[in-house]
Amino acid sequence: MNSITGQDKKVHEIFSKENKFNIPEYQRPYSWGVDQCDELLGDLIGFQKEEESDDYFLGSIVVAKSYDDNFTFDVVDGQQRLTTLTILLSAISHCLRGEKGEGAFEKYVAPSDVSLNIPPQPKLYLRKNDRDFFKKFIQDPGGIEELKSVKESSLKDSQLNIYNNAMFFLARLGGMDSKEVLEFGRFVVARCVVVFVTTQGIETAYRIFSVMNDRGLDLQACDLLKAEIISKIENSEERTDYNEIWEEMEERLGRDSFNSLFPYVRMIKAKSKARKSTVEEFRREIVKGCDPKSVVNDTLLPYSEALTLINHQCYQDGGSEEEKKINQLLTWLGRLNNSDWVPVAMELVRIFGNDPKILLSHLEKLERLAAAILIRGSYVNSRIKRYSRVLTAIEAREDLLQAGSALDIAEETQLEVLKYLNGNVYWYAGPIKSYVMLRLDSFLSGEGVDYEHSVTTIEHVLPQNPKKESVWNQDWSEDERVKWTHRLGNLVLLSRNKNPQASNHDFKKKKEVYFKTDKGVSPYACTTQVLNHETWTPKEVEERQRDVLKVLANNWSLKGIELVEI
């Protein structure tokens, strides 16, 4: 019979001298991005500063022992944590070169023994497609320094994630002095804990993994808080009534959205990043010392109504122009790659919900701020700090519509956003370029376009790689193609996937077979712009670049376009 063990282990025990971990080929590629790394690093640094003795819980890892080696494990669940920890430890080691602590953390990444002529032996082996890349640039000594010169455009998605996360850790750790880096490294290996679940045999490991991740069986924060809050209502008839109210809120929002209501409300009240579980923090910030009926009536009910309105974009009946615009803005906010804006929107809806004109003005400012945050690539911790400022200002009843308010954007930030928009937008992260292109199209079309096409792709007018004999090479020099190919002026939207071969047609033929639909027109205003041109040379692209930047600058009220060098 297979034995199953679960133990709390510190990071230094996980990456001990004997242990080796293998990511099986059937696992998905490494997928954590900078956002997850930013959140992890922010949590670790914050916890280290605020908690002098407690251990930080990193989560659980499920592994299967090799039948012939008790110290070699196949990773069933926990690949993202182990890989990210390895990148972080490698970055720490890199930052300590030539300083006190040099070499102290290499043994957790890929220990070696010069005296025995033993080269670095990785503790973690990624899937075959990424293994050599990871070893060369993360696990081998000095590899991260070499990684800096790698061309991002040459990397697969999983390798790009490794590259971006390594660069992020280096940048953040580079802001510390060597003593701080050493102390932080010691904290990571000595005070960060993982629940390490092991079994002999992959079948048993997968069974454990399935049970741990069966969402239908999990008690979520809303269930635990329901038991705590409703049980404190002394009168049994009232307890029954409030139980029904609770269930109606959950049914109206849906279970997942209802469960998210509690961290959103906690954020509104605490105005800071959560450091402990939702239950603990909600209990401390909202429940403690309050009448349970008041918690439901005065907090959960109004905020659940606000969240329902936001999720379903159903402000009033949507009949007036202002009501339509409010629902459109909520739809745009919902297209962002994060939900950190939601608590601010909930508070604005709760306070200004009876005045559509005032609510619309605030939501326009919020969407502008959220777009600027997205375009500049701000990560989760900086986003939360920014929205915390807004929530604090709302609570203080400050005028958020005036210049310089917490909901406004500083002029230097406006200029920075414009410079990002003037760059190679196509190479930005998918959510950024998609939002910018769709928002541009909405501004050009007057907001009335349906963007629910099953497929929407961003395409180049001037192809990325025209063939040598292509007519494109007659109108475009190599330098001009490098300068303009990936900028907004050369990008359009299509409502379906296209044959890559067709993308290299000359401009006239490309317009006919590539950019038009079966009905002969494009559903996107930004694409129709291009169809109206007879030629597509650097002159047309430069003119369009100026035009679309002006459209975005005008609609998002971004000053400084005259300072942007097209």
N, C-alpha and C positions, 0 to 999 in steps of 0.2 A: 504493500500500500504506500502511495506517495505521501511523504510528510510535508506539512505546510508550516512555515514559521514566519512570524512577523515581529520585527524588532525596530526600535528607534535607533538610528545610527547617525553619527555626525558625518559631515562631508569627508573628513580625513579618514574615517573608517570605511566609507563607501569606496574611496579611491586609495585604499590601503595597498601595501606592496604586493600582496598576492592577487587581488581581484582584477579581473579583466571582463569587459562588457562588449558584447557583440550585438549590433543592430541587424536582425535578420532581413533578408532580401524582401520578404513580404510586407515589411513595414513601409509606410508612406515616407517620402523624403522629408528632410528637416524643414520645418515650416514656420518656426517662430521668427517674427520680424522685430524691428527696432522698438515698436510700441510695447511688445511684451517684455523686451529687455529693459526698456526704460522704466516700466512699472516695477519689475523685479529689483532693479538696482536702486530705485527710489525707496522701495520698501526696506531693502536691506540696510541702506545708509540711515534711513530714518529710525529703524529699529535699533541699530547699533548705537545711535546717539541717545535715544530715549530710554532704552532698557539696558541697565547695567549688568544684569545677571541672568535674565530669562533667555531661553533658546528660541530661535526663529524656526518655525515649521515650514518646510519647503514643499510638503506634499508627500505623496507615496510613489513608490516604484515597485513594479511587479516583474520578477525575473524567474527564469527557469534554469536550474543548475544543469551543467553538462553531466552526462552519466559517468564520464571517465575523469572528470576534473571538478572538484568541489569549489574551485575559485574562478571558474569561467562561466559566465552567465549570458543567456539570450534575453534581451530586454523585450518584454511583452508590453509594458506600459511604463513610460517615463523617459522615452527617447529625447523629447524636447528639453526636459530639465537637465539630463546628463550632458547633452551636447552643449547647451547654453552655459552650464557650470564649467565645462572644460574650456570654452572660449573665454569666460570671465577669468578663470585661474591663469590661463595663458597670457591674458592682457595684464593681469596683476604682476606676473613674473616678468613680463617685458618692461613694465614701468619701474621695476626695481633693479634693472641692469646698472651696475656700477654703484649701487647704493647698499646700505645695510639691508640684509634680507635677500640679497641676490641669490638666485638659485633655490630659495627655500620652497617655492611652490611648484617647481618643475616636476617633482616626484609625483604630484597628483595628476599631471598631464601625460608625461612620457618619461619615466625615470631612466637614467642611463648609469653606467659605471665605467668611467674612464680607466680606472686601474685594471679592470678585467677586459677592457676593449669591447664593452657591451654598448651598442648604439641605443638611442632612445627607443623605448618599448611602449607604445601607446597603451593607455588604460582603457580607451574606448575605440572600437572599430565601427565606423559608419558603414552604411550600405556600400556595395561595391562601386557604384557610380561616383560616390563622393569620398571614398576612403582615402585615396591618394592625395586628393586636394586638401582634405582636412589634416592629414598627417604633415604634408609639406608646409602648409601655411599657418597651422594652429599648434600642432603638437611638436614639430621639430624646433629646436632652439633657433631663435632669430627669424622664424617663419613669418610672424606677423609683420615684421619690418619689410619683408619681401612682398607681403600681401598688399601693401600700400601702392605698389606700382602695377598691380594687376588691372587690366581694362575691364570695367564693370560690364560692358556690352558683350564680352566674350563668355560670360558666366551663365550657367543654368540657374533656374529659380532657387534651388536649394543652396547652391554655392553662393549665389548673390545674397541670400539670407545670412550665410556664414560671414561673408565679406562685410556686409552692412553692420551686423551685430558686433563684429570685432572692432571695426572702426568706431562704432558708437562707444563701446567700453573704453577704448583707448582715449577718446576725446574726453569722456567724463572723468576717468581716472587721471588724465593729464592735468586736470584742474586742481588736483590735490598735491601736496608735497609728499616726498618719499616716506616720511614717518606715518602720514595718514594712510597711504596706500598699504604699508606694511600692517598697520593695525586693522585696517579693513580686511585684508587677506586673512589675518589671524581669526577675525570674527567669522568669516565665511567658513573656514575649515573646522573651527573649534566650537562654534555656537549655532550653526545651522544644522537642522535635524531633518532626516527623511525617514518615513516609515518604510522599511525595507522588507518586502514580502517575497519569500523564496519558496520554491517547490522543486521537487525532482520530476521533471517531465513537463513538456510544453502544454499538454492537454489540460492538466490541473491549473497551470498558470493562467490559461485563457479563461477557465471557468471562474477563477477568482476575479480576473479583470472584468468579466461580464457582470458579475454580481455587484462589484464596486461601481460600475458605470450604468447600471440599470436605472435610468431616471425615473421610471414608473414606480419604483419601490422606495426611492429616496424621500425622506422627510426634508422639506425645504424650509427656509427661514420663515415663510408665511405660516406654515403649519405650527412650528414651535411657538411663534409669537401669538398665534391665535389661541393656543392652549393656555398661554400665560395671561393674556389680556382678558379673554372672555371668562376664564375661570374665576377672576377676581370680582366679577359682578355678582353680588350676593343674592339678589332676588331671582328665583329660578325662572319666572316668566320673562323678566327682562333679559336674563341670560339667553333664553331661547330666541327672543326677538333680535338680540344683537348677533347671535350666531347666524340668523337668517340674513341680516344686513351684511355680515362678513362674506357669506357665500354668494350673495348677489353681486358684491364688488368683484369677487374673484371670477364669477361667471361672465360679468360684463367685460372685464379686461382680458380674460384668458389666463391660464395658470402661470405661464412664463412671465407675462407682463405684470401680473399681480405680484409675483415674487420680486420683480424688479422695482416695484413701487417702494418697498421698504428701504433699500439703499439710496434711492432718489430722495425720499423724505429725510433720511438721515443726513444726506449731503446738504439739503436746504437748511436744516437746523444747525448742523455742526460746522458747515462751510470749510471743510478740510478733508483730506484723503483719509479713508478708513484704515485703521491700523490693526483692527481685530475683526472678528466675524460680524456679519450683519446683525445677528441676534444680539450679541453683546453690545454693539454700538447703538443699536436702536433702543435697546433696553435702557442704556445709560442716558442717551440724548432725549428720548421722547417718553418712554414709559415710566421711568423712575419718578416717584412722587406725584404722578398724575392720576386722576380718576380714570378708570378704564373706559367708562362711557364717553368721557371727554376725548380720550385718544381716538376713539372711533368717530365720534360726531364732529370734532373740531379739527382733526388732523387727517385721518385716513379717508374719510368720505370726500371732503373738498379736493384733496390731492388726487384721489382715484378718479374723480370726475374730470379734473384737469388732464390727467394722463390719458384717459379715454379719448378726450377731444383731440389731444396731440397725436395719439396713435392712429386714429381714424380720420383725421383732418375733417372734423365734422363741427366746425364752429357755427353755432346757431343753425339756420337753414341754408346758409351759403347763397342766399338770394341776392344780396346787395353786392356792389363792386368791392367794398371793403371786406365783406365776409368771404368772398371768393379769393381775394388776395391773401387773407389770413390763412385760408386752407392751402393755397398754393405755397406759401412760405413754409408752412408746416411740412408739406410734402418735400420741399427742397431740403429742409433740415434733416428729414428722415433719410435722405440719400447720402448723408455724410458717413464716413467710415467709423464713427464713434457715436456714443450716446451721452457724452459728458455735458452736452448743452441742455439735455432734457430737464434737469432740476431747475435751471434758470427759466426755461419756457413754462414749466409747471407753475412757478411762482408768479410769472407775468400773467398767465391766464387766470390764476386765482385772484390776483389783485385788480387787473384791468379788464377782466372778462366781460363786464357789463358795458364797456365803452369800446366798440370796435375800432373807432378811429385811433384812440390812444394805444390800444393793443397792437394794431397794425404798425404804428410808428415804432414801437418797441421791438416787435418781431423783425422788422426790416433791419434794425440795428443789430439784432442778435444774429440773423443770417449772415450779414456782412462780416461781423466779428468771427463767426464760426468758419466762414469761407477763408478769411485771412489766416486763421489758425491752421486750417487744412493746407492751404497753399504753401505756407512757410514751413510745413513739416513738423509742427510742434508736437511733442510726444505727450503721453498721458499725464505725467506729473505736472508739466507746465500748463497743460490745458486745464487741469483741475484747479491749480492756483489762480489761473486767469478767471475762471468762472466763479471761484470763491470770492474774488474781489467784487464781481457783479452782485452776487447774493448778499454780500455785506452791505453794498450800496443800496440794494432794494430794501433791506431791513431798516436801514437808516432813513428811508424815504428820500433819498437823493434824487435829483432830476437827472435821469439817465439819458434824456434826449439832448442835453446841452453838450457843447464841444468840451472834450477833456474828461467826460464822465467815464465811469468804469465800463460802460457798454460801448464807448467810442474807441477808435483806433488812433494812436498817435501818428502824426504826420510822417515821422521817420519810418514807422511801420508800414504806412500806406505806400511809401516809396519802395520799401523792400518788397512788398507784395507785387507791385508793378514790375520790378526787376525780375522776380520769379516768373511772372506771366510772360515776360519778354524773352525768357530763356528757352532751352530745349525741352518744352513741356512734354513731348512724347516720351521722354526718358524718365519722367517723374513716376512715382508709384501709381498703380492703376486707379485707385480711388481719387487721386488728385486730378489726373488728366481727364478722367471721365466726368468728374463734377464740373471742371472748368469748361469742357467742351459743351456739355449739355446746358450749363447755365448761360454760356455765350449764345447758344442757339435760342434759348428761351428769351433772352433780351432782344435778339434780332427779330424774333417772330411775334413779340408782344405777349408772351407768356401763355398763349392759347394752344400750344401743341401738346399732343399726347405722347409721353415718353415711355410707354409701356410696351414697346416692341419686344418680341421674344429675343431678338438679337440686335445689339447695337455695337458697332465697331468703330474705332478711330482709324482713319486711313490717310495715307499721304497722297497728295496730288502729284508732286514730283516724286517718283519712286525712290525707295531707299537704296536700291542697288540696280540702276539701269544697266542694261547690257552695253558693251563697248560700241556696238554698231547702232545703238538706239539713237533716235532723233533727239532725245533729251540731252545727249552729250554735245549736240551742236549749239544749243542755247545756254547750256550751263557749264561753267568751268568746275573743276574739282573743288576749289576753294569756296565757290558759291554754293555748291551742293552741301558741303560740310556746314556752312553758315546757316542755311535756311531749311534744310530737309525736315528737321524735327521741331520747328517752331510753329506757333499757332497759325501764322499766315499760310502755311502749307498743309494744314490739317483739315479734314472734313469728317462728317459722321455718315455712316451707312447703316441701313436697317436690316442688313443680313450679311452673312459671311460671303466673301468673294473669292474667286479663284486667284491665287497668288500670281499666276502667270499673266492674268489680265492686267495686273497692276503696273506692268511695264509697257503697256500700249502707249503710243504717242497721245498727246493731250486730246486731240479731236476724237479719236476712236475711244479713248478712255472715258470721255464724257458720255458717249453713247451707250457703251456696253457695261460700264463699271459703276457710274455714279447715278444713273437713272433707274427707276423701278419699272415694273411691268406696265404701270400706268403712264410712264413717260416723265414723271416728275419725282423729285426727292421730297420726303416728308420733313427734311431738315432745312431750315433757312440758311444755315452756314454753308450747306452744300449747294443750294440753289445759287448763292453768291458766286461760286466758282463756275457753275454752269453758264453763267452770263458772260464769261470771258471768252474771247476768241483765241488768245494765246496765254501761255503760262511760263513767263520768264522771270528772272530775278526782280524786274521792275514791278510786275503784278504782285509778286509775293510780298515785296517790301511795302507796297501800298496797302495791301490787305492787312499786313501786320500792324501798320499804323491804325488802320480803321478798327480792327477788332480790339486793340488795346484801348482805344478811345471809348468803344462801346462798354467794355468792362469797367474802365475808370469812371465813366459817367454813371453807370447803373449802381456801382458799389461806392460811389463818392470817394474815389481815391485821388488825392492830390499828388502832383509831382511828375505828371507824365512828360512835361517839357524837359525834365532832367534825365529821362530814360533814353539812352542811345540806341536807336533802332538799328 
